[in-house]
């Protein structure tokens, strides 16, 4: 299973993605494709729409059962916390000084936006 969340998808890329995925919401694509097809599709997208933001969640042999990868400008950050991949949002107006830290009282995950995605 693969889930792609895209930002500002050009019509040609949207048409390509609809060959193998369904689009339950605008710019959200869900499908079951093999690894080779998924990687070739992602390579094509990165070559032909380099400014497009893309978040991928795909089945993988990890303890979580999936992997998360991101390309381009998205409003989500991938953080690893004790071996788990988490997705954190960018918060407007909040000054958090943490590097994938957990606030024990409220359970809010905060990520330093200057960190690389992996």
Secondary structure, DSSP 8 states (H G I E B T S, - for coil): -EEEEEES--HHHHHHHHHH-EEEETTEEEE---HHHHHHHHHHHHHH-TT-EEEEEEE-SSSSSEEEEEESS-SEEEEEETTEEEEEE--TT-----SSEE-TTT--EE--TTS---
